[in-house]
Amino acid sequence: MSLNPSIGTARARSWWVGFLVPLGCSLLCVAIVVPWIVRAGGSEGVEGGFDGVVTSLERHYQAHATRPPLMWLASMVAGGATHGGVGGIRVAEFERFSSPVDGDELNRMVEEKLGHGWERMIRETSGHGHEQTLIFAHPDGKRMALFVLDLDGHEMDVVQVSVDPDRLNETISKYEHRDRDGEESD
């Protein structure tokens, strides 16, 4: 029997720290490494959706897309600012896009890679094909996913976003200007 009760408590605390710290580090490594491996492995196979479109554009037009870092953070901030009205933001930018683009071929490629359930809402071509815009929508429960591809000369931007129309409308309506009578003003 020990005369000092803190010795037993220190041993118990030491055991828990010795157990929890390595366990926490292991779980953190798994949480970081597994998604990275899955994503790396998925980029070599046939993929669809946003990543599939961007990869197909890179391969077909021999161009490199830049994906802004920390987009997950921007998406999270947008979701918080709109109370869930906007989220799932993904962006890819082709800065020096010099290949000629056939609008029909581009549209076909995007439709194929986005997959079923996506419907083209807008297709605009001008400037002898140097300016093209494609906008697709996909209903997802109460939310609507939007995919936008915009080619403007030598720059192409690809964006995907998920919106909740009701929440987004609530957020936007907060900024409407009203006159003294409560009527909406321009």
C-alpha positions in Angstrom: 0.0 0.0 0.0 1.4 3.3 -1.1 1.4 6.3 1.3 1.2 8.7 -1.7 -2.1 8.4 -3.6 -0.9 10.6 -6.5 1.5 7.9 -7.7 -1.4 5.6 -8.7 -3.2 8.5 -10.5 0.0 9.5 -12.3 0.5 5.9 -13.6 -3.2 5.7 -14.8 -2.9 9.1 -16.5 0.4 8.1 -18.1 -1.2 4.9 -19.5 -4.1 6.8 -21.0 -1.8 9.4 -22.5 0.5 6.7 -23.8 -2.6 5.0 -25.4 -4.6 8.0 -26.7 -1.8 10.0 -28.3 -0.6 7.2 -30.7 -4.3 6.3 -31.4 -5.1 9.9 -32.2 -2.1 10.3 -34.5 -3.0 7.0 -36.2 -6.6 8.1 -36.9 -5.4 11.5 -38.1 -3.0 9.8 -40.6 -5.8 7.5 -41.8 -8.1 10.5 -42.2 -5.5 12.3 -44.4 -3.8 9.5 -46.3 -6.8 7.4 -47.3 -8.7 10.1 -49.2 -5.5 11.1 -50.9 -4.8 7.5 -52.1 -8.4 7.1 -53.3 -8.2 10.3 -55.2 -4.8 9.5 -56.7 -6.0 6.0 -57.7 -9.2 7.4 -59.2 -7.5 9.8 -61.5 -6.0 7.1 -63.6 -9.3 5.3 -64.4 -12.4 6.4 -66.1 -14.0 9.1 -64.0 -17.0 11.3 -64.4 -18.5 14.4 -62.9 -16.4 17.6 -62.4 -13.1 15.8 -62.2 -13.9 13.7 -65.3 -14.7 16.8 -67.3 -11.5 18.6 -66.2 -9.3 15.6 -66.8 -10.9 15.1 -70.3 -10.3 18.7 -71.2 -6.7 18.5 -70.1 -6.0 15.3 -72.1 -8.0 16.3 -75.2 -6.7 19.9 -75.5 -3.2 19.3 -74.0 -3.8 22.0 -71.4 -3.2 22.2 -67.7 -6.0 23.2 -65.3 -5.2 25.1 -62.1 -7.4 24.3 -59.1 -7.3 27.1 -56.5 -6.1 25.8 -53.1 -8.4 25.8 -50.1 -11.6 25.8 -52.2 -13.1 23.6 -49.5 -12.6 26.5 -47.1 -14.2 29.0 -49.5 -17.1 26.6 -50.0 -17.5 26.3 -46.2 -17.5 30.1 -45.8 -20.1 30.5 -48.6 -22.3 27.9 -47.0 -22.1 29.7 -43.7 -22.7 33.1 -45.2 -25.8 31.9 -47.1 -27.0 29.6 -44.3 -26.5 26.5 -46.5 -27.8 28.2 -49.7 -24.5 27.6 -51.5 -21.9 24.9 -51.1 -19.8 22.3 -52.8 -17.9 24.8 -54.8 -15.3 23.4 -57.2 -13.2 25.5 -59.6 -10.7 24.7 -62.3 -9.0 27.4 -64.6 -7.2 26.9 -67.8 -5.2 30.1 -68.3 -3.3 29.6 -71.6 -6.0 27.7 -73.6 -4.8 28.1 -77.2 -6.4 25.0 -78.9 -9.2 25.5 -81.3 -12.5 24.3 -79.9 -15.3 22.7 -81.8 -18.5 23.6 -79.9 -20.3 20.4 -80.7 -17.4 18.3 -79.6 -17.0 20.2 -76.4 -20.7 19.9 -75.6 -20.6 16.2 -76.3 -17.5 15.7 -74.1 -19.0 17.6 -71.2 -22.4 15.8 -71.4 -20.7 12.4 -71.5 -18.4 13.1 -68.5 -21.1 14.7 -66.4 -23.3 11.6 -66.8 -27.0 10.9 -66.4 -29.2 13.4 -64.6 -27.4 16.5 -65.9 -29.4 18.6 -68.3 -28.0 21.4 -70.4 -29.8 24.7 -69.8 -27.6 27.1 -71.8 -25.2 26.8 -74.8 -23.9 30.0 -76.2 -21.2 30.3 -78.9 -19.9 33.5 -80.3 -16.7 35.0 -81.7 -16.3 32.2 -84.3 -16.1 29.6 -81.5 -13.6 31.5 -79.4 -16.2 32.3 -76.8 -18.4 29.4 -75.5 -20.5 29.0 -72.4 -22.2 25.8 -71.3 -24.4 25.6 -68.2 -25.8 22.3 -66.9 -28.2 21.6 -64.0 -28.8 18.5 -62.0 -31.6 18.3 -59.3 -30.4 16.7 -56.1 -33.3 16.5 -53.6 -34.0 20.0 -52.4 -30.8 21.3 -53.9 -29.7 22.0 -57.5 -26.2 21.3 -58.7 -24.9 23.7 -61.4 -22.0 23.1 -63.7 -20.6 26.1 -65.8 -17.9 26.0 -68.4 -16.9 29.3 -69.9 -14.3 29.7 -72.7 -13.3 33.3 -73.3 -10.5 33.6 -75.9 -7.5 31.9 -74.3 -9.0 31.3 -70.8 -11.4 28.6 -69.8 -13.1 28.4 -66.4 -15.0 25.4 -65.1 -17.1 25.7 -62.0 -19.5 23.4 -60.1 -21.7 24.5 -57.2 -24.6 23.2 -55.3 -27.4 25.6 -54.3 -30.5 25.4 -52.1 -32.9 27.7 -54.0 -35.0 28.5 -50.9 -32.1 29.3 -48.6 -30.3 31.3 -51.3 -33.5 33.3 -52.0 -33.9 34.0 -48.2 -30.3 35.3 -48.1 -30.7 37.4 -51.2 -34.0 38.9 -50.1 -32.2 40.4 -47.0 -30.4 42.8 -49.4 -33.4 44.1 -51.3 -33.8 47.8 -51.1 -37.2 49.1 -49.9 -38.5 52.6 -49.8 -40.4 54.2 -46.9 -43.7 52.6 -48.0 -42.2 49.2 -47.9 -42.3 48.9 -51.7 -39.3 47.3 -53.5 -37.1 49.9 -55.2 -34.7 49.6 -58.0 
